[in-house]
């Protein structure tokens, strides 16, 4: 029983890959600092969610 028309060609040499994303060295420290600021300054602007939309809402009726 033959499943493939030809024998598979195996790749013997692999080119070195290029990394897609290289994270910053201080990313953990920045994340911990932001979390600490959120805890320490609960009433500051950093903990507020703001929605900004210029389109009309689909859920409210506009009466003219």
Secondary structure as GFF3:
##gff-version 3
##sequence-region A 1 64
A	DSSP	alpha_helix	27	40	.	.	.	ID=ss1
A	DSSP	three_ten_helix	45	47	.	.	.	ID=ss2
###
